[in-house]
């Protein structure tokens, strides 16, 4: 150990000497001076004991002619002469008290400054918080929320309807619990697992369930929280996140909405190639390359837009495994409903399988909302338990929108809506390849729907043939065909039906190769990694000739008009049923499945 040497300069000695002289002068002055009252000072003057008077702003100092012991001078505080003259005749001692105001003077300018500084600091912190920049000293710190097994509160028992995804992630849990077993033959767990699927399918819930099952720290952060207005902050937060996770390994890092952070570079750059998002993404790629998977650090991420992710993120060694978390099938929906209905008092006769049949295409989040809406419906009608009618009303509320009975139509419009909706229903009932009709109503719902027809699929479908698509187009155009057949004129009520029918016909021609004249060629292939770019940034070059495009337009028009002709033929053959159904709708406003089946028994069916 090296001993430090103190170097004393000449300045230290000079300062010490001056300080000693100052203190000595104060002490000597205190010894030679005597502080007296002003009245006594006046008497000393009258007695001729003072040889000299020194006048200052506050005090009078009188030097004595002869020393009084060790005292050579008297010191008194000045008093106003007029006041002294009046007090002198009373022959009492008097003196002036000088108020010490130094503390008040200091506070008079320090307190306002402190108030202004506190106000400025509060306003700056509030603006910084609203801009999402965090504190000045913590701007480069990670904002990840850290969970442990005791407070995640989620396990695989709370996740249903995604059995394949759970099976894939179970391997991650086993590795975190028993890493030696997986390393026995030289294998290593994937560094990153990417959960891909539509919104609301349970990707975030699955990630929390993995942490809950493994019992390890769980770092949860959204991809948007890395990106700031200051360049370099996002990269610093990535570094800080991985440093924290390494210190607590084995651990799980979960990055939600990865597409906010990991978009493809180059195509999405705003200006130069070194903007904040690219620096943050580059740092994430570097960190994923730099850690050893054997220490038990695993990255989970979720996105519903994998097509726009940078390809460097998806290569082997980073996100090695992609797990699809898709919309649940009928059995999966039943399992999800059972999870969400645990705390709900259900009617004993209610079968959740029947509820699942009503909800094709619903995600886990949709089903959770459905159970809540059904419970609210039962509560509003003062019921003791939730039954099938409550779930039916909840499905209609979610699919079609809120009932608007306050919207009153005139008799002519009301009749047009009744024929329109009954046209949809009868065209669907008369064909063999369409979904059964569940309910028809002319009660306005949502923003613009003056009526609605609900069809309920009997099973989940993943493929559709050309004839089934043509029948679907005919059902969509059944309302327009009924208006023209009965009223002899067209209305604006079929705008949404026409748009949907045209989209189906366009896909049949350009994507599915269902037009024999064009051949089995995809004329409009999807380019998912460039789908969201506006035309001004990346104009889409036509990939067909003008002659081919003209043929495409004619083919689309032919399919739509063929569907309209088919719907018109069906309704003309069943004109009497159409009239009775419209009259029943005008009378009851809503026809349930039983009433619809009674009408269907009189229909002339078409293959």
C-alpha positions in Angstrom: 0.0 0.0 0.0 1.5 3.3 -1.0 1.2 6.1 1.6 -0.2 9.4 0.3 2.0 12.4 0.8 0.3 15.8 1.6 2.0 18.8 0.0 1.5 22.0 2.0 1.8 25.2 -0.1 2.7 28.7 1.1 -0.9 29.7 0.7 -2.1 27.5 3.5 0.4 29.1 5.9 -0.5 32.6 4.9 -4.2 31.9 5.4 -3.6 30.4 8.8 -1.6 33.4 9.9 -4.2 35.9 8.8 -6.9 33.8 10.5 -4.9 33.9 13.8 -4.4 37.7 13.5 -8.1 38.2 12.9 -9.2 36.1 15.8 -6.6 37.9 18.0 -7.9 41.3 17.0 -11.5 40.3 17.8 -10.4 39.0 21.2 -8.4 42.1 22.0 -11.2 44.4 21.0 -13.6 42.5 23.2 -11.2 42.8 26.1 -10.7 46.6 25.6 -14.4 47.5 25.0 -17.4 47.7 27.3 -20.9 47.7 25.9 -23.1 50.1 27.9 -26.6 51.6 27.6 -26.9 54.9 25.8 -28.0 56.7 29.0 -24.7 55.7 30.7 -22.8 56.8 27.6 -24.5 60.2 27.9 -23.5 60.5 31.6 -19.9 59.6 30.8 -19.9 62.5 28.2 -21.4 64.8 30.8 -18.8 63.8 33.4 -16.0 64.5 30.9 -14.7 60.9 31.0 -14.6 60.5 27.2 -11.9 62.0 25.2 -13.0 61.0 21.6 -16.2 59.7 20.0 -16.3 57.6 16.9 -19.8 57.6 15.2 -20.9 54.7 13.0 -24.3 53.9 11.4 -25.5 51.8 14.4 -23.0 52.5 17.3 -21.1 55.2 19.2 -17.6 54.3 20.3 -16.1 56.6 23.0 -12.4 56.4 24.0 -11.9 57.0 27.7 -9.4 59.6 29.0 -8.2 57.3 31.7 -8.5 53.5 31.5 -11.2 52.0 33.7 -9.3 48.8 34.6 -8.6 47.1 31.3 -11.4 48.9 29.4 -10.3 51.8 27.3 -13.5 52.5 25.4 -17.3 52.4 25.8 -19.6 51.2 23.1 -23.3 52.2 22.9 -26.0 51.8 20.3 -27.2 55.0 18.8 -30.6 56.5 19.9 -32.6 59.2 18.1 -31.6 62.5 19.8 -35.2 63.6 20.2 -36.1 60.4 21.9 -33.0 60.7 24.1 -33.9 64.2 25.1 -37.4 63.2 26.2 -36.1 60.1 28.1 -33.3 62.1 29.8 -35.6 64.0 32.1 -37.1 60.8 33.6 -33.6 59.8 34.9 -33.9 56.1 33.9 -31.5 54.0 31.9 -32.4 53.7 28.2 -30.8 51.9 25.2 -31.7 51.0 21.7 -32.2 47.4 20.7 -31.0 46.7 17.2 -33.1 43.9 15.5 -31.1 41.2 13.8 -32.8 40.7 10.4 -30.2 38.7 8.5 -32.2 35.5 8.5 -35.3 37.2 7.3 -33.3 39.0 4.6 -31.8 35.8 3.3 -35.1 33.9 3.3 -36.8 36.8 1.5 -34.9 35.9 -1.7 -34.1 32.2 -1.1 -37.8 31.1 -0.6 -39.1 32.5 -3.9 -36.2 31.0 -5.8 -36.9 27.6 -4.2 -40.6 27.9 -5.1 -39.9 28.7 -8.7 -37.4 25.9 -9.0 -39.9 23.4 -7.5 -42.6 24.6 -9.9 -40.2 24.3 -12.8 -39.1 20.8 -11.7 -42.7 19.6 -11.4 -43.7 20.9 -14.8 -40.6 19.4 -16.5 -41.2 16.0 -14.8 -44.9 16.0 -15.9 -44.0 16.9 -19.5 -41.3 14.2 -19.5 -43.7 11.6 -18.1 -46.4 12.4 -20.7 -43.8 12.1 -23.5 -42.8 8.7 -22.1 -39.2 9.7 -21.6 -38.9 8.7 -18.0 -36.6 10.4 -15.5 -33.5 12.1 -16.6 -31.3 9.8 -14.6 -33.1 6.6 -15.6 -33.6 7.3 -19.3 -31.4 4.4 -20.3 -32.9 2.0 -17.8 -35.1 -0.9 -18.8 -38.8 -0.5 -18.1 -39.4 -4.3 -17.9 -41.8 -5.5 -15.2 -40.3 -8.3 -13.3 -42.6 -11.1 -12.1 -41.9 -14.2 -10.1 -43.9 -17.4 -9.7 -45.7 -16.1 -6.6 -47.2 -13.0 -8.4 -47.7 -14.0 -12.0 -50.8 -16.0 -11.0 -51.0 -17.8 -14.3 -50.2 -21.4 -15.1 -51.0 -23.8 -18.0 -54.3 -24.7 -16.2 -55.5 -21.1 -16.9 -54.8 -21.5 -20.7 -57.2 -23.5 -22.9 -57.9 -24.0 -26.5 -54.3 -23.9 -27.7 -53.1 -27.4 -26.8 -50.4 -27.6 -29.5 -48.8 -24.3 -28.4 -48.9 -25.5 -24.8 -47.1 -28.7 -25.8 -44.4 -26.7 -27.6 -43.8 -24.4 -24.6 -43.9 -27.3 -22.1 -40.4 -28.2 -23.4 -39.2 -24.7 -22.5 -40.5 -25.2 -19.0 -38.9 -28.6 -18.6 -35.5 -27.1 -19.7 -35.7 -24.3 -17.2 -36.5 -26.9 -14.4 -34.0 -29.6 -15.5 -31.3 -28.0 -17.8 -28.9 -30.9 -17.1 -31.3 -33.5 -18.6 -31.5 -31.6 -21.9 -27.7 -31.1 -22.1 -27.1 -34.8 -21.5 -26.7 -35.5 -25.3 -25.3 -32.1 -26.3 -28.6 -30.4 -27.2 -29.5 -26.9 -26.2 -32.8 -25.2 -25.8 -33.8 -22.7 -28.5 -32.6 -19.2 -27.6 -35.9 -17.5 -28.7 -39.5 -18.6 -29.2 -41.8 -16.4 -31.3 -45.5 -16.7 -30.6 -47.4 -15.9 -33.8 -51.2 -15.5 -34.1 -54.1 -13.1 -34.5 -54.9 -10.6 -31.7 -56.7 -12.0 -28.6 -55.6 -15.6 -29.0 -53.7 -15.7 -25.7 -50.0 -15.2 -26.7 -49.2 -13.0 -23.7 -51.1 -15.3 -21.4 -49.1 -18.3 -22.6 -45.8 -16.5 -22.0 -46.9 -15.7 -18.4 -48.0 -19.3 -18.0 -44.5 -20.5 -19.0 -43.0 -18.3 -16.3 -45.6 -19.4 -13.7 -44.9 -23.1 -14.4 -41.1 -22.8 -14.4 -41.0 -20.6 -11.3 -38.3 -18.3 -12.7 -38.2 -14.4 -12.9 -40.2 -13.2 -15.8 -39.2 -9.9 -17.5 -42.2 -8.5 -19.4 -41.9 -5.4 -21.7 -43.6 -4.1 -24.8 -41.6 -3.5 -28.0 -42.8 0.1 -28.1 -41.2 0.9 -24.7 -37.7 0.6 -26.2 -38.2 3.4 -28.7 -37.7 7.0 -27.5 -37.3 10.4 -29.1 -33.6 10.4 -28.1 -31.3 8.3 -30.4 -29.5 5.6 -28.5 -31.9 5.3 -25.6 -33.6 2.2 -27.0 -30.3 0.4 -27.4 -29.3 1.4 -23.8 -32.6 -0.1 -22.5 -32.0 -3.3 -24.5 -28.5 -3.7 -22.9 -29.9 -2.9 -19.4 -32.7 -5.5 -19.8 -30.3 -8.3 -20.8 -27.9 -7.3 -18.0 -30.7 -7.6 -15.4 -31.9 -10.9 -16.8 -28.3 -12.4 -16.8 -28.0 -11.5 -13.1 -31.2 -13.3 -12.3 -30.8 -16.3 -14.7 -32.4 -18.7 -15.2 -35.1 -16.2 -16.4 -37.5 -15.5 -19.2 -37.5 -12.2 -21.2 -40.9 -11.6 -22.8 -41.1 -8.9 -25.5 -44.7 -8.2 -26.4 -45.7 -6.6 -29.8 -42.3 -7.4 -31.3 -43.3 -5.8 -34.6 -43.0 -2.3 -32.9 -39.3 -3.0 -32.4 -38.3 -5.5 -35.0 -39.7 -4.2 -38.3 -37.7 -4.9 -41.4 -34.9 -2.4 -41.8 -34.5 -0.3 -44.9 -38.0 -0.3 -46.2 -39.3 1.4 -43.0 -36.4 3.8 -42.5 -37.3 7.4 -42.1 -34.4 9.4 -43.5 -31.0 7.8 -42.9 -30.1 4.2 -42.1 -29.1 4.9 -38.5 -32.3 6.1 -36.8 -33.4 5.1 -33.4 -35.4 2.0 -34.3 -32.6 0.5 -36.3 -30.1 1.1 -33.5 -32.4 -0.6 -31.1 -33.0 -3.5 -33.4 -29.3 -3.9 -34.0 -28.6 -4.0 -30.3 -31.3 -6.6 -29.8 -29.8 -8.8 -32.5 -26.3 -8.3 -30.9 -27.6 -9.3 -27.4 -29.4 -12.4 -28.8 -26.1 -13.5 -30.4 -24.1 -12.7 -27.3 -25.7 -14.8 -24.6 -25.3 -18.5 -23.9 -28.6 -20.4 -23.8 -27.1 -22.9 -21.4 -27.3 -20.4 -18.5 -31.1 -20.6 -18.7 -32.0 -17.3 -20.3 -34.8 -17.7 -22.8 -36.5 -15.0 -24.9 -40.2 -15.3 -25.6 -41.9 -12.8 -28.0 -45.3 -12.3 -29.4 -46.6 -10.6 -32.6 -49.6 -10.7 -34.8 -47.7 -9.4 -37.8 -44.8 -11.7 -38.5 -44.7 -10.7 -42.2 -43.1 -7.3 -41.4 -40.4 -8.6 -39.0 -36.7 -8.3 -40.0 -35.4 -11.5 -41.4 -32.4 -11.3 -39.2 -34.6 -11.8 -36.2 -36.1 -15.0 -37.6 -32.9 -16.8 -38.6 -31.6 -19.8 -36.7 -29.8 -18.9 -33.5 -32.2 -16.1 -32.6 -35.8 -16.9 -32.7 -35.2 -20.6 -33.5 -38.8 -21.7 -33.0 -42.1 -20.2 -34.1 -45.2 -21.3 -32.3 -48.6 -20.7 -33.9 -51.3 -19.5 -31.5 -54.4 -19.6 -33.8 -58.1 -19.1 -33.3 -59.5 -22.1 -31.4 -61.7 -24.7 -33.0 -65.0 -25.8 -31.6 -63.5 -28.0 -28.9 -61.0 -25.3 -28.0 -63.7 -22.7 -27.7 -65.6 -25.1 -25.3 -62.5 -25.5 -23.1 -61.9 -21.7 -23.1 -65.6 -21.1 -22.1 -65.2 -23.6 -19.3 -62.2 -21.6 -18.0 -64.0 -18.2 -18.1 -67.2 -19.6 -16.7 -65.7 -21.0 -13.5 -67.0 -18.1 -11.4 -70.3 -17.7 -13.3 -73.5 -19.3 -12.1 -74.7 -21.2 -15.1 -78.1 -22.8 -15.8 -77.7 -26.6 -15.2 -79.3 -27.2 -18.6 -76.8 -25.0 -20.4 -74.3 -26.8 -22.6 -71.2 -24.8 -23.3 -70.7 -26.9 -26.5 -73.9 -25.2 -27.9 -72.4 -21.8 -27.0 -69.2 -22.8 -28.7 -71.2 -23.7 -31.9 -72.5 -20.1 -31.9 -69.0 -18.5 -32.0 -67.0 -19.7 -35.0 -63.9 -17.5 -35.4 -64.0 -16.1 -31.9 -60.7 -15.8 -30.1 -60.0 -16.3 -26.4 -60.4 -12.6 -25.7 -63.7 -12.6 -27.6 -65.0 -15.6 -25.6 -64.0 -13.9 -22.3 -66.0 -10.8 -23.4 -68.9 -13.1 -24.4 -69.1 -14.7 -21.0 -69.1 -11.2 -19.3 -71.7 -9.8 -21.7 -74.0 -12.9 -21.1 -73.6 -12.4 -17.4 -74.6 -8.7 -17.7 -77.6 -9.6 -19.8 -78.8 -12.1 -17.1 -78.1 -9.5 -14.4 -80.2 -6.9 -16.2 -83.2 -9.2 -16.5 -82.9 -10.0 -12.7 -82.2 -13.7 -13.3 -80.6 -16.1 -10.8 -78.4 -17.8 -13.4 -77.1 -17.4 -16.9 -78.8 -19.4 -19.6 -78.6 -20.0 -23.3 -80.9 -17.0 -24.2 -78.4 -14.7 -22.4 -75.5 -16.1 -24.5 -77.5 -15.7 -27.7 -78.2 -12.1 -26.9 -74.6 -11.6 -26.0 -73.5 -13.0 -29.4 -75.9 -10.7 -31.2 -74.6 -7.8 -29.2 -71.0 -8.6 -30.1 -71.5 -9.5 -33.8 -74.3 -7.1 -34.8 -73.9 -4.3 -32.3 -76.2 -2.7 -29.7 -80.0 -2.7 -30.4 -81.3 0.7 -31.4 -85.0 0.5 -30.9 -85.2 4.2 -30.7 -84.5 4.5 -34.4 -88.0 4.6 -35.9 -88.4 4.0 -39.7 -91.3 5.1 -41.8 -93.6 2.3 -43.0 -92.1 2.2 -46.5 -88.5 1.9 -45.2 -89.6 -0.7 -42.7 -91.2 -2.8 -45.4 -88.1 -2.5 -47.6 -85.9 -3.7 -44.7 -88.2 -6.7 -44.0 -88.1 -7.9 -47.6 -84.4 -7.3 -47.7 -83.6 -9.4 -44.7 -86.1 -12.1 -45.6 -84.5 -12.3 -49.1 -81.1 -13.1 -47.4 -82.7 -15.8 -45.2 -84.8 -17.5 -47.9 -81.8 -17.7 -50.4 -79.7 -19.3 -47.6 -82.5 -21.7 -46.7 -83.2 -22.8 -50.3 -79.6 -23.8 -51.0 -77.8 -26.9 -49.7 -74.3 -25.6 -49.3 -75.0 -22.6 -47.0 -74.9 -22.3 -43.2 -78.3 -22.6 -41.4 -80.1 -19.4 -40.5 -80.3 -18.7 -36.8 -82.2 -15.5 -36.6 -83.7 -12.7 -38.7 -84.6 -9.3 -37.4 -85.5 -5.8 -38.6 -84.4 -4.2 -35.3 -81.6 -1.7 -36.0 -78.3 -2.5 -34.5 -74.9 -0.9 -34.4 -74.0 2.2 -36.5 -75.7 1.5 -39.9 -77.5 -1.9 -39.8 -81.2 -1.5 -40.1 -81.7 -5.2 -39.8 -79.6 -8.4 -39.7 -79.7 -12.1 -40.6 -77.5 -14.4 -38.5 -76.3 -17.7 -39.9 -74.8 -20.3 -37.6 -72.2 -22.7 -39.0 -72.6 -26.3 -38.0 -68.9 -27.0 -38.0 -65.6 -25.2 -38.4 -64.6 -24.9 -42.1 -61.1 -24.3 -43.5 -61.7 -24.9 -47.2 -64.5 -23.7 -49.5 -65.3 -24.9 -53.0 -66.3 -22.7 -56.0 -69.9 -23.7 -55.7 -70.0 -22.8 -52.0 -68.5 -19.4 -52.7 -71.1 -18.8 -55.5 -73.9 -19.8 -53.1 -72.4 -17.4 -50.5 -72.5 -14.6 -53.0 -76.1 -15.4 -53.9 -77.0 -15.1 -50.2 -75.3 -11.8 -49.9 -77.2 -10.5 -53.0 -80.5 -12.0 -51.8 -81.6 -8.8 -50.1 -81.0 -6.7 -53.3 -82.8 -9.3 -55.4 -85.8 -9.2 -53.0 -86.0 -5.4 -53.2 -86.0 -5.5 -57.0 -88.5 -8.4 -57.2 -91.1 -6.9 -54.8 -90.6 -3.2 -54.8 -89.4 -2.8 -58.4 -86.6 -0.4 -57.4 -83.2 -0.4 -55.7 -82.1 1.2 -52.4 -78.9 2.0 -50.7 -79.4 -0.7 -48.1 -77.3 -3.3 -50.0 -74.0 -1.3 -50.0 -72.2 -3.5 -47.6 -73.6 -6.7 -49.2 -72.3 -5.6 -52.6 -68.8 -4.8 -51.2 -68.5 -8.2 -49.6 -69.8 -10.1 -52.7 -67.4 -8.2 -54.9 -64.5 -9.0 -52.6 -65.3 -12.7 -52.7 -65.6 -12.7 -56.5 -62.3 -10.8 -56.8 -60.5 -13.3 -54.7 -62.0 -16.2 -56.7 -60.6 -14.7 -59.9 -57.2 -13.2 -58.8 -56.1 -15.4 -55.8 -57.8 -18.8 -56.1 -57.5 -19.3 -59.9 -61.2 -20.2 -60.3 -61.7 -18.6 -63.7 -61.1 -21.1 -66.5 -60.4 -18.3 -69.0 -57.5 -17.0 -67.0 -56.1 -20.3 -66.0 -54.8 -21.4 -62.7 -52.7 -18.3 -62.2 -52.6 -16.0 -59.1 -53.0 -12.6 -60.7 -52.9 -10.7 -57.4 -50.4 -12.5 -55.1 -50.1 -11.2 -51.5 -46.9 -9.5 -50.6 -47.2 -9.6 -46.8 -43.9 -7.9 -46.0 -44.9 -4.8 -48.0 -48.6 -4.8 -47.3 -48.7 -1.8 -45.0 -46.6 0.5 -47.1 -48.5 3.4 -48.7 -48.6 3.7 -52.4 -46.6 7.0 -52.3 -43.7 5.1 -50.7 -43.8 1.9 -52.8 -46.2 2.2 -55.8 -47.5 -1.2 -56.8 -46.5 -2.0 -60.3 -49.2 -3.8 -62.3 -48.4 -7.4 -62.8 -50.9 -8.0 -65.6 -51.5 -6.6 -69.0 -54.4 -4.3 -69.8 -56.2 -7.1 -71.7 -55.8 -9.4 -68.7 -57.0 -6.8 -66.3 -60.1 -6.2 -68.6 -60.7 -10.0 -68.5 -60.4 -9.9 -64.7 -63.0 -7.1 -64.4 -65.4 -9.0 -66.7 -64.9 -12.2 -64.8 -65.7 -10.5 -61.5 -68.7 -8.8 -62.9 -69.9 -12.1 -64.4 -69.6 -14.0 -61.0 -71.5 -11.3 -59.1 -74.3 -11.0 -61.7 -74.6 -14.8 -61.8 -75.1 -14.8 -58.0 -77.7 -12.1 -58.3 -79.5 -14.0 -61.1 -79.5 -17.2 -58.9 -80.9 -15.2 -55.9 -83.6 -13.7 -58.1 -84.6 -17.1 -59.4 -84.8 -18.6 -55.9 -87.0 -15.7 -54.6 -89.2 -15.7 -57.7 -89.9 -19.4 -57.2 -90.8 -18.8 -53.5 -92.6 -15.4 -53.8 -95.4 -16.5 -51.6 -93.1 -17.6 -48.8 -91.2 -14.3 -49.2 -94.4 -12.4 -48.7 -95.5 -14.4 -45.6 -92.0 -14.1 -44.1 -91.9 -10.3 -44.6 -95.3 -9.9 -43.0 -94.2 -12.0 -40.0 -91.1 -9.8 -39.7 -93.2 -6.6 -39.8 -95.4 -8.1 -37.1 -92.9 -9.6 -34.7 -89.7 -7.7 -35.7 -87.6 -10.8 -35.0 -88.0 -14.5 -36.1 -86.1 -17.2 -34.2 -84.8 -20.5 -35.5 -88.1 -22.3 -35.0 -90.1 -19.8 -37.0 -87.5 -19.8 -39.7 -87.6 -23.6 -40.0 -91.4 -23.4 -40.3 -91.0 -21.2 -43.4 -88.2 -23.4 -44.8 -90.6 -26.4 -44.9 -92.6 -24.6 -47.7 -89.6 -23.6 -49.8 -88.7 -24.9 -53.2 -85.1 -25.9 -52.8 -82.2 -25.5 -55.3 -79.1 -27.6 -55.5 
